[in-house]
Amino acid sequence: MKSEFTRSPERIIKTKKREIFIFDIEGKNIDQKVVNEFGDEWLKFYEHDDDLVKKGGEEYFDILTDQMINANSYVLDIGCGTGRWTKYLAGKVGFIEAVDPSNAIFAADKLLGKIENVRLLKASIETLPFADETFDFVMSIGVLHHIPNTRQALIDCVKKVKKGGYFFVYLYYNLDRRGPLYKALFHSSDLIRKAVSRLPGKIKHFVCDGLAIIFYMPFILVGRFFKFLGFTDLAKRMPLHGYQNRSFFMIRNDTLDRFGTRLEQRFSKKEVIEMMEAAGLTNIVISPGIPYYHAVGKKK
């Protein structure tokens, strides 16, 4: 099912489990510092157990149907990171090309083990070695908001989808669903992000672990207590309510993801729809659940 590359890789790295194909990652729409930082992050947080992957996959892929993905689907995962979403879908689809521009591709090799219907490539969106309209399903989860021009990156991703195929994306929301108090709290935390994200690697990791404890956990623990008492609606209104069912490993991971990146863009629901339509997608569905916003559309 896998297609031939449109050009030869610069080199091939053989691991104990597979070959990893290395392509050029340079381009106009990429921030190399951000790429390197995410590579460091995912090499630290690659050990997602099966239960963690299952829970996360069920949360993200709640809007997918058997028509969108099935045993015959040829899939492209753009910005695969540790490969956790590739792992979740591997048993449900035909074949997956998992691509990342950073050294996280080696973390994905570890997590995916000997899963056979996956091929790993190190490449950027602009250097993908596949012809346009190759894939039945393309996904980019939590990636495009860390790229200088998100709109153009989304267009470039959709080019790889076959006509009638599907594109799935997760983009940070701009809190358009939230009230002024929540937004004020977020903007205060964003000032911290801008400072923390510029710290040296090891110090940044240490600080983010501390933030997970002193910033995330109080809200999460209070929310869990409300749920325990049966006040579920109140728990849902708590900041960071999406983490109330997550492990501390995931909380640490997402704290580093949130405060450790220097390039972050956020979008309203309307903007997400507009960008997807501009890329040539129709029948757009945005999940009503967290994380906001994850959406899927069909290519015209």
KOLTIDO-426378 format. One record per residue (C-alpha): residue number from 1; residue in three letters; chain; x, y, z. Coordinates in pm, whole numbers, padded with zeros to 5 digits. Layout:
<nodes>
NODE; num; residuo; cadena; x; y; z
NODE; NUM; ALA; A; X; Y; Z .
...
</nodes>
This chain:
<nodes>
NODE; num; residuo; cadena; x; y; z
NODE; 1; MET; A; 00000; 00000; 00000 .
NODE; 2; LYS; A; 00285; 00242; 00072 .
NODE; 3; SER; A; 00385; 00469; -00215 .
NODE; 4; GLU; A; 00726; 00532; -00365 .
NODE; 5; PHE; A; 00910; 00844; -00251 .
NODE; 6; THR; A; 00918; 01130; -00500 .
NODE; 7; ARG; A; 01290; 01164; -00431 .
NODE; 8; SER; A; 01560; 00968; -00253 .
NODE; 9; PRO; A; 01631; 01027; 00116 .
NODE; 10; GLU; A; 01956; 01194; 00217 .
NODE; 11; ARG; A; 02033; 00891; 00431 .
NODE; 12; ILE; A; 01872; 00591; 00595 .
NODE; 13; ILE; A; 01925; 00505; 00962 .
NODE; 14; LYS; A; 01874; 00142; 01057 .
NODE; 15; THR; A; 01754; 00073; 01411 .
NODE; 16; LYS; A; 01676; -00257; 01580 .
NODE; 17; LYS; A; 01315; -00224; 01468 .
NODE; 18; ARG; A; 01313; -00055; 01126 .
NODE; 19; GLU; A; 01470; 00186; 00880 .
NODE; 20; ILE; A; 01419; 00559; 00935 .
NODE; 21; PHE; A; 01433; 00773; 00621 .
NODE; 22; ILE; A; 01600; 01112; 00660 .
NODE; 23; PHE; A; 01504; 01398; 00428 .
NODE; 24; ASP; A; 01593; 01766; 00420 .
NODE; 25; ILE; A; 01388; 01966; 00671 .
NODE; 26; GLU; A; 01473; 02318; 00558 .
NODE; 27; GLY; A; 01201; 02551; 00433 .
NODE; 28; LYS; A; 01054; 02897; 00464 .
NODE; 29; ASN; A; 00771; 02795; 00695 .
NODE; 30; ILE; A; 00961; 02637; 00982 .
NODE; 31; ASP; A; 01130; 02759; 01300 .
NODE; 32; GLN; A; 01434; 02541; 01358 .
NODE; 33; LYS; A; 01473; 02637; 01724 .
NODE; 34; VAL; A; 01115; 02530; 01794 .
NODE; 35; VAL; A; 01172; 02204; 01606 .
NODE; 36; ASN; A; 01484; 02127; 01810 .
NODE; 37; GLU; A; 01308; 02205; 02137 .
NODE; 38; PHE; A; 01020; 01972; 02056 .
NODE; 39; GLY; A; 01268; 01703; 01961 .
NODE; 40; ASP; A; 01423; 01733; 02308 .
NODE; 41; GLU; A; 01078; 01730; 02471 .
NODE; 42; TRP; A; 00956; 01415; 02299 .
NODE; 43; LEU; A; 01278; 01227; 02361 .
NODE; 44; LYS; A; 01207; 01286; 02731 .
NODE; 45; PHE; A; 00834; 01204; 02722 .
NODE; 46; TYR; A; 00804; 00913; 02480 .
NODE; 47; GLU; A; 00695; 00638; 02722 .
NODE; 48; HIS; A; 00320; 00647; 02667 .
NODE; 49; ASP; A; 00169; 00318; 02782 .
NODE; 50; ASP; A; -00114; 00150; 02593 .
NODE; 51; ASP; A; -00382; 00276; 02831 .
NODE; 52; LEU; A; -00259; 00634; 02797 .
NODE; 53; VAL; A; -00256; 00609; 02418 .
NODE; 54; LYS; A; -00605; 00455; 02414 .
NODE; 55; LYS; A; -00755; 00725; 02635 .
NODE; 56; GLY; A; -00593; 01003; 02435 .
NODE; 57; GLY; A; -00696; 00852; 02103 .
NODE; 58; GLU; A; -01057; 00817; 02211 .
NODE; 59; GLU; A; -01054; 01183; 02312 .
NODE; 60; TYR; A; -00903; 01315; 01990 .
NODE; 61; PHE; A; -01066; 01084; 01736 .
NODE; 62; ASP; A; -01422; 01098; 01866 .
NODE; 63; ILE; A; -01547; 01256; 01542 .
NODE; 64; LEU; A; -01401; 00999; 01302 .
NODE; 65; THR; A; -01620; 00746; 01121 .
NODE; 66; ASP; A; -01547; 00416; 00945 .
NODE; 67; GLN; A; -01578; 00602; 00617 .
NODE; 68; MET; A; -01296; 00836; 00715 .
NODE; 69; ILE; A; -01058; 00566; 00842 .
NODE; 70; ASN; A; -01074; 00192; 00790 .
NODE; 71; ALA; A; -00858; -00109; 00712 .
NODE; 72; ASN; A; -00795; 00019; 00358 .
NODE; 73; SER; A; -00683; 00370; 00456 .
NODE; 74; TYR; A; -00340; 00498; 00359 .
NODE; 75; VAL; A; -00256; 00754; 00629 .
NODE; 76; LEU; A; -00004; 01037; 00671 .
NODE; 77; ASP; A; 00073; 01162; 01025 .
NODE; 78; ILE; A; 00242; 01503; 00991 .
NODE; 79; GLY; A; 00438; 01601; 01300 .
NODE; 80; CYS; A; 00400; 01259; 01461 .
NODE; 81; GLY; A; 00614; 01343; 01766 .
NODE; 82; THR; A; 00642; 01030; 01980 .
NODE; 83; GLY; A; 00415; 00842; 01740 .
NODE; 84; ARG; A; 00137; 00794; 01996 .
NODE; 85; TRP; A; -00145; 00880; 01754 .
NODE; 86; THR; A; 00016; 00665; 01486 .
NODE; 87; LYS; A; 00019; 00384; 01739 .
NODE; 88; TYR; A; -00347; 00437; 01822 .
NODE; 89; LEU; A; -00453; 00418; 01456 .
NODE; 90; ALA; A; -00209; 00151; 01338 .
NODE; 91; GLY; A; -00445; -00136; 01417 .
NODE; 92; LYS; A; -00738; 00038; 01247 .
NODE; 93; VAL; A; -00587; 00138; 00910 .
NODE; 94; GLY; A; -00385; -00012; 00627 .
NODE; 95; PHE; A; -00056; 00178; 00644 .
NODE; 96; ILE; A; 00077; 00495; 00808 .
NODE; 97; GLU; A; 00361; 00724; 00703 .
NODE; 98; ALA; A; 00470; 00893; 01027 .
NODE; 99; VAL; A; 00670; 01211; 00969 .
NODE; 100; ASP; A; 00842; 01456; 01202 .
NODE; 101; PRO; A; 01111; 01720; 01136 .
NODE; 102; SER; A; 01274; 01671; 01477 .
NODE; 103; ASN; A; 01467; 01399; 01657 .
NODE; 104; ALA; A; 01133; 01296; 01806 .
NODE; 105; ILE; A; 01124; 01052; 01516 .
NODE; 106; PHE; A; 01365; 00836; 01719 .
NODE; 107; ALA; A; 01129; 00851; 02017 .
NODE; 108; ALA; A; 00853; 00731; 01782 .
NODE; 109; ASP; A; 01074; 00440; 01681 .
NODE; 110; LYS; A; 01096; 00335; 02046 .
NODE; 111; LEU; A; 00725; 00375; 02118 .
NODE; 112; LEU; A; 00604; 00201; 01802 .
NODE; 113; GLY; A; 00825; -00100; 01857 .
NODE; 114; LYS; A; 00783; -00361; 01587 .
NODE; 115; ILE; A; 00451; -00241; 01447 .
NODE; 116; GLU; A; 00488; -00332; 01082 .
NODE; 117; ASN; A; 00238; -00113; 00897 .
NODE; 118; VAL; A; 00427; 00209; 00980 .
NODE; 119; ARG; A; 00717; 00383; 00806 .
NODE; 120; LEU; A; 00911; 00663; 00980 .
NODE; 121; LEU; A; 01049; 00968; 00804 .
NODE; 122; LYS; A; 01231; 01277; 00922 .
NODE; 123; ALA; A; 01102; 01561; 00703 .
NODE; 124; SER; A; 00917; 01892; 00723 .
NODE; 125; ILE; A; 00581; 01980; 00569 .
NODE; 126; GLU; A; 00760; 02155; 00285 .
NODE; 127; THR; A; 00989; 01859; 00214 .
NODE; 128; LEU; A; 00740; 01571; 00228 .
NODE; 129; PRO; A; 00858; 01312; -00028 .
NODE; 130; PHE; A; 00507; 01225; -00148 .
NODE; 131; ALA; A; 00309; 01334; -00450 .
NODE; 132; ASP; A; 00001; 01547; -00400 .
NODE; 133; GLU; A; -00331; 01361; -00359 .
NODE; 134; THR; A; -00163; 01043; -00233 .
NODE; 135; PHE; A; -00337; 00974; 00099 .
NODE; 136; ASP; A; -00686; 00871; 00205 .
NODE; 137; PHE; A; -00642; 01037; 00544 .
NODE; 138; VAL; A; -00392; 01300; 00664 .
NODE; 139; MET; A; -00366; 01422; 01020 .
NODE; 140; SER; A; -00166; 01687; 01203 .
NODE; 141; ILE; A; -00231; 01697; 01575 .
NODE; 142; GLY; A; -00099; 01981; 01790 .
NODE; 143; VAL; A; 00160; 02087; 01533 .
NODE; 144; LEU; A; 00043; 02359; 01296 .
NODE; 145; HIS; A; -00003; 02621; 01570 .
NODE; 146; HIS; A; 00374; 02597; 01628 .
NODE; 147; ILE; A; 00454; 02689; 01266 .
NODE; 148; PRO; A; 00509; 03052; 01155 .
NODE; 149; ASN; A; 00233; 03048; 00891 .
NODE; 150; THR; A; -00034; 02806; 01011 .
NODE; 151; ARG; A; -00274; 02884; 00726 .
NODE; 152; GLN; A; -00015; 02799; 00459 .
NODE; 153; ALA; A; 00097; 02488; 00645 .
NODE; 154; LEU; A; -00262; 02364; 00656 .
NODE; 155; ILE; A; -00296; 02419; 00281 .
NODE; 156; ASP; A; 00028; 02226; 00220 .
NODE; 157; CYS; A; -00097; 01936; 00433 .
NODE; 158; VAL; A; -00429; 01914; 00252 .
NODE; 159; LYS; A; -00249; 01896; -00084 .
NODE; 160; LYS; A; -00141; 01544; 00010 .
NODE; 161; VAL; A; -00502; 01426; 00058 .
NODE; 162; LYS; A; -00682; 01248; -00225 .
NODE; 163; LYS; A; -01000; 01404; -00358 .
NODE; 164; GLY; A; -01275; 01264; -00138 .
NODE; 165; GLY; A; -01023; 01189; 00137 .
NODE; 166; TYR; A; -01009; 01346; 00481 .
NODE; 167; PHE; A; -00787; 01583; 00678 .
NODE; 168; PHE; A; -00786; 01589; 01058 .
NODE; 169; VAL; A; -00629; 01867; 01262 .
NODE; 170; TYR; A; -00597; 01986; 01621 .
NODE; 171; LEU; A; -00523; 02356; 01675 .
NODE; 172; TYR; A; -00507; 02549; 02002 .
NODE; 173; TYR; A; -00820; 02756; 02058 .
NODE; 174; ASN; A; -00804; 03123; 02147 .
NODE; 175; LEU; A; -01039; 03083; 02445 .
NODE; 176; ASP; A; -01337; 03211; 02243 .
NODE; 177; ARG; A; -01548; 02970; 02451 .
NODE; 178; ARG; A; -01435; 03122; 02781 .
NODE; 179; GLY; A; -01531; 03416; 03000 .
NODE; 180; PRO; A; -01316; 03718; 03095 .
NODE; 181; LEU; A; -01183; 03569; 03421 .
NODE; 182; TYR; A; -01058; 03255; 03250 .
NODE; 183; LYS; A; -00900; 03463; 02973 .
NODE; 184; ALA; A; -00728; 03688; 03225 .
NODE; 185; LEU; A; -00583; 03383; 03399 .
NODE; 186; PHE; A; -00460; 03247; 03067 .
NODE; 187; HIS; A; -00297; 03573; 02960 .
NODE; 188; SER; A; -00115; 03590; 03293 .
NODE; 189; SER; A; 00018; 03238; 03240 .
NODE; 190; ASP; A; 00120; 03331; 02886 .
NODE; 191; LEU; A; 00361; 03589; 03023 .
NODE; 192; ILE; A; 00523; 03304; 03217 .
NODE; 193; ARG; A; 00543; 03095; 02898 .
NODE; 194; LYS; A; 00726; 03370; 02713 .
NODE; 195; ALA; A; 00990; 03381; 02986 .
NODE; 196; VAL; A; 01019; 03005; 03055 .
NODE; 197; SER; A; 01038; 02909; 02687 .
NODE; 198; ARG; A; 01366; 03099; 02652 .
NODE; 199; LEU; A; 01544; 02919; 02935 .
NODE; 200; PRO; A; 01820; 02663; 02865 .
NODE; 201; GLY; A; 01689; 02310; 02811 .
NODE; 202; LYS; A; 01754; 02140; 03146 .
NODE; 203; ILE; A; 01650; 02446; 03347 .
NODE; 204; LYS; A; 01334; 02480; 03138 .
NODE; 205; HIS; A; 01241; 02116; 03201 .
NODE; 206; PHE; A; 01296; 02163; 03576 .
NODE; 207; VAL; A; 01088; 02483; 03588 .
NODE; 208; CYS; A; 00805; 02323; 03387 .
NODE; 209; ASP; A; 00794; 02028; 03627 .
NODE; 210; GLY; A; 00759; 02281; 03907 .
NODE; 211; LEU; A; 00479; 02460; 03721 .
NODE; 212; ALA; A; 00298; 02129; 03680 .
NODE; 213; ILE; A; 00295; 02097; 04059 .
NODE; 214; ILE; A; 00224; 02453; 04168 .
NODE; 215; PHE; A; 00014; 02579; 03876 .
NODE; 216; TYR; A; -00168; 02279; 03723 .
NODE; 217; MET; A; -00219; 02043; 04017 .
NODE; 218; PRO; A; -00414; 02276; 04252 .
NODE; 219; PHE; A; -00685; 02334; 03988 .
NODE; 220; ILE; A; -00686; 01967; 03889 .
NODE; 221; LEU; A; -00712; 01839; 04248 .
NODE; 222; VAL; A; -00995; 02079; 04332 .
NODE; 223; GLY; A; -01177; 01969; 04017 .
NODE; 224; ARG; A; -01129; 01603; 04109 .
NODE; 225; PHE; A; -01267; 01676; 04456 .
NODE; 226; PHE; A; -01577; 01841; 04307 .
NODE; 227; LYS; A; -01629; 01536; 04084 .
NODE; 228; PHE; A; -01590; 01307; 04385 .
NODE; 229; LEU; A; -01863; 01502; 04562 .
NODE; 230; GLY; A; -02086; 01473; 04255 .
NODE; 231; PHE; A; -02058; 01836; 04143 .
NODE; 232; THR; A; -01962; 01744; 03783 .
NODE; 233; ASP; A; -02085; 02068; 03624 .
NODE; 234; LEU; A; -01878; 02271; 03869 .
NODE; 235; ALA; A; -01576; 02049; 03801 .
NODE; 236; LYS; A; -01612; 02115; 03427 .
NODE; 237; ARG; A; -01601; 02489; 03485 .
NODE; 238; MET; A; -01268; 02465; 03662 .
NODE; 239; PRO; A; -00957; 02578; 03470 .
NODE; 240; LEU; A; -00766; 02281; 03325 .
NODE; 241; HIS; A; -01069; 02054; 03370 .
NODE; 242; GLY; A; -00950; 01845; 03076 .
NODE; 243; TYR; A; -00665; 01715; 03294 .
NODE; 244; GLN; A; -00881; 01584; 03577 .
NODE; 245; ASN; A; -00867; 01230; 03436 .
NODE; 246; ARG; A; -00505; 01240; 03319 .
NODE; 247; SER; A; -00192; 01098; 03477 .
NODE; 248; PHE; A; 00078; 01315; 03631 .
NODE; 249; PHE; A; 00309; 01201; 03347 .
NODE; 250; MET; A; 00072; 01358; 03093 .
NODE; 251; ILE; A; 00034; 01670; 03306 .
NODE; 252; ARG; A; 00414; 01714; 03318 .
NODE; 253; ASN; A; 00435; 01650; 02944 .
NODE; 254; ASP; A; 00166; 01904; 02859 .
NODE; 255; THR; A; 00309; 02162; 03100 .
NODE; 256; LEU; A; 00636; 02147; 02910 .
NODE; 257; ASP; A; 00440; 02159; 02584 .
NODE; 258; ARG; A; 00248; 02464; 02706 .
NODE; 259; PHE; A; 00524; 02666; 02873 .
NODE; 260; GLY; A; 00827; 02535; 02687 .
NODE; 261; THR; A; 00754; 02655; 02334 .
NODE; 262; ARG; A; 00840; 03004; 02217 .
NODE; 263; LEU; A; 00609; 02991; 01913 .
NODE; 264; GLU; A; 00239; 02940; 01977 .
NODE; 265; GLN; A; -00065; 03059; 01785 .
NODE; 266; ARG; A; -00431; 03026; 01879 .
NODE; 267; PHE; A; -00750; 03035; 01675 .
NODE; 268; SER; A; -01123; 03081; 01717 .
NODE; 269; LYS; A; -01368; 02818; 01597 .
NODE; 270; LYS; A; -01461; 03049; 01309 .
NODE; 271; GLU; A; -01095; 03088; 01207 .
NODE; 272; VAL; A; -01039; 02710; 01213 .
NODE; 273; ILE; A; -01334; 02659; 00980 .
NODE; 274; GLU; A; -01220; 02940; 00750 .
NODE; 275; MET; A; -00868; 02798; 00720 .
NODE; 276; MET; A; -00997; 02450; 00648 .
NODE; 277; GLU; A; -01235; 02580; 00383 .
NODE; 278; ALA; A; -00956; 02787; 00225 .
NODE; 279; ALA; A; -00747; 02468; 00200 .
NODE; 280; GLY; A; -01022; 02300; -00004 .
NODE; 281; LEU; A; -01211; 02110; 00265 .
NODE; 282; THR; A; -01585; 02071; 00303 .
NODE; 283; ASN; A; -01823; 01884; 00538 .
NODE; 284; ILE; A; -01617; 02019; 00828 .
NODE; 285; VAL; A; -01692; 01877; 01171 .
NODE; 286; ILE; A; -01548; 02032; 01487 .
NODE; 287; SER; A; -01575; 01823; 01801 .
NODE; 288; PRO; A; -01783; 01976; 02081 .
NODE; 289; GLY; A; -01548; 01815; 02333 .
NODE; 290; ILE; A; -01194; 01878; 02452 .
NODE; 291; PRO; A; -00928; 01934; 02336 .
NODE; 292; TYR; A; -01036; 02251; 02156 .
NODE; 293; TYR; A; -01035; 02254; 01858 .
NODE; 294; HIS; A; -01000; 01922; 01684 .
NODE; 295; ALA; A; -01173; 01897; 01350 .
NODE; 296; VAL; A; -01201; 01692; 01032 .
NODE; 297; GLY; A; -01297; 01786; 00678 .
NODE; 298; LYS; A; -01343; 01616; 00342 .
NODE; 299; LYS; A; -01138; 01725; 00040 .
NODE; 300; LYS; A; -01345; 01846; -00251 .
</nodes>
